Amino acid sequence: MEKAAKQNSVEAQYNLGICFYHGRGTARNYEEAAQLFLAAAKQGNARAQLNFANICYFGQGVEQSYSQAVQWYEAAANQGHLKAQLNLGNCYNKGQGVKQDYVQAFKWYEKAAKQGDATSQHNIAAYYENGQGVKQDFEKAVKWCRKSAEQGFAEAQYNLGAYYYIGQGVPQDYFEAVKWFKKAA
């Protein structure tokens, strides 16, 4: 695999990067993993772009840099990589590596949510509930919260129970509230 990686095989670079990152079959080496992920990322491999972004975000084997992380999250997110879309949304939400921008955060969360990511669906629900980056809409908040809750996301299950308990975005229904509270517990 090392020979293939040196010959610019994207898959070999990515897989060898995974081995070094996790210490599988070799000693853990974040610096080597970073170099391999970067080489594959530059060739357009979305998984390598995500992994190199994570390395930059946390400063593993490279100097910590939110702005570099955002650059690589965006590259992978533009290829439709769900986790990169979620992470890019998080960066915009928190203003890490970019100016805080709830509209952009919502945009990237929505892309991941539409691919079925429960965390992103829950984030979208919160944005609709609070009117962050979008017009406040409790019915849409409930819709996205339900999608997340139905996947077993406990915080969404609790929030869905709360919507039913107070009758926000849905008719008040204590039985339905208890059902969701139980699932969250």
N, C-alpha and C positions, 0 to 999 in steps of 0.2 A: 504494500500500500504506500510506503514511503517513496518508492521509486515512481509510482504513478502520480503521487502528489507533487513531486519535483518536476514531473513532466506536464504540469498544469491540468491534471485531471480534476475537475471540479468536485466530483463525488468523492474521490480519494482525499482531496484536501479537506472537504467537509467531514468525512468519516474519521480521518486521522485527528482532526481537530476535536471531535467528540471524545476520542480515546484519550487524548492529552488532557482535555478539560475535566473528565470524570476519573482519570487514572485507571482506565480499563486496558489491561495488558501492558501498561507502562506506568511510570511514575506520573502523578498529577503535575502538569506544567501549564499554568495559565498563559505564560508568555508564548509558548509554542502554539498553544490552542489559538490564541489571538492572531498570530501570524497566519496560521492555516485558514481560520475563518475569514480573515481579511482577504486573503488571496482568492478564496472561493466567492466571497461577497463581491469583489471587484469584477468577477466574471458573471455576476447576475444571479447567483444562487440565493433564493429568498430565505432558506433556512439558515444559511451561513450569515446572511445580512442580519437576521434576527439575533443569532448567537453573538455576532460581533457587536451589535448594538447593546446587548445585555452586558457584555464584557466592558464596554465603554461606560455604560450606566453605573455599574457597580465598581469599576476600576480594578478589574481582575486581570493582571498581566499587562495592563496599559494604564496610563494616567486616567483617572476618573474624569469623564467629560459628558455632561448631559447633551451638549450641542452635537457632539459626534454621535451619541446614541440616537438622537432625533433624526440625524441625517440617514442613518442606516435603518432605523425603524420605518422611516418614510419610504425608503427604497423597497423594502420588503412589503410594506402595507400597500404600496401601489401595484404590487403583483398579486394582491388579494390575500396575503398571509394574515390569518385571523389574529394570532397573538401579537403580531407587529401592529395591527390596527388598534387592538386594545391598549398596548403599551404606548403607542403614539397618542392616543386619546388621553391616557393618563398624564403624559408629559404636557399636553396642552391644558389639561384640567389644573395641574399643579404649577404650571409656568416653569417647568424644568427644561432648560436648553432652548426654550422658545418663550415668547411673551405669552402670558396666560390668556387663553382665548377659548371661551366656552362654546362658541359656535364651531370652531375647529374640533374641539374635544368631542362635541356631539356628533359631528360628521364622521369621525373615525370610530366612535363607539357604535354608531348606527350601522356602519359597514360590517363590523364584527358581530353585532347583534343579529343582523339579517342572515349571517352564516350560522346562527344558533348558539353563540357564546353566551352563557348564562350570566356571567359577570357583566358583560356589556349590556345585556338586556336590562339588568338591574340598574346599571348606571343611567341608561336611557330613561327608565321609569323615574329616577330621582330628578333628572333634568326636566322632564315634563312636570313633575310635582312642584318643583321650585321655580320653574320658568327660567332656567339657566340655558342660554344659547338658543332657546326656542320659546314660543308662546306657552304660557302655563296651560296645561290641559290634563285634568285629573283622569278623564276617561282613557286617554292614551297612556298615562302613567300606570293605570291599572292593567291595561292590555299588556304592556311590556313587563310589568312586575309579575303578572300571571305566567308569561312565557318562561321567565327565569325560575319562578317558584315551582312550576311543573317539572323542571329539570332537577329539583331537589336543592336549590340554592336557599339555604336556611334563612338568610337575612331577607330575601325576597318573600319567602313564605310568611315570615313574621309581618313584613310590611303589607302584604296582601290581606292578612288577618286584620291589621289595623285599618285598612281601607274599608273593609266590611264592618268593622266594629263602629267606626264613626260615620259610615255612609258617605265616604268621599270617592267620587268617581263611579260608585256602584250604589245600589239601594242598600240601606243599612240591613244587616243580617247577622245576628249574633251567632247563630248556628254555624254559618259559613266562616265567621271570624274564628270561632273555637276550633273548627276543623283545621284551618291554616296555622293557628297558634300551636296546636298539637304537633303538626308536621314539623314546625320550626324547632320545637323543644326536643 
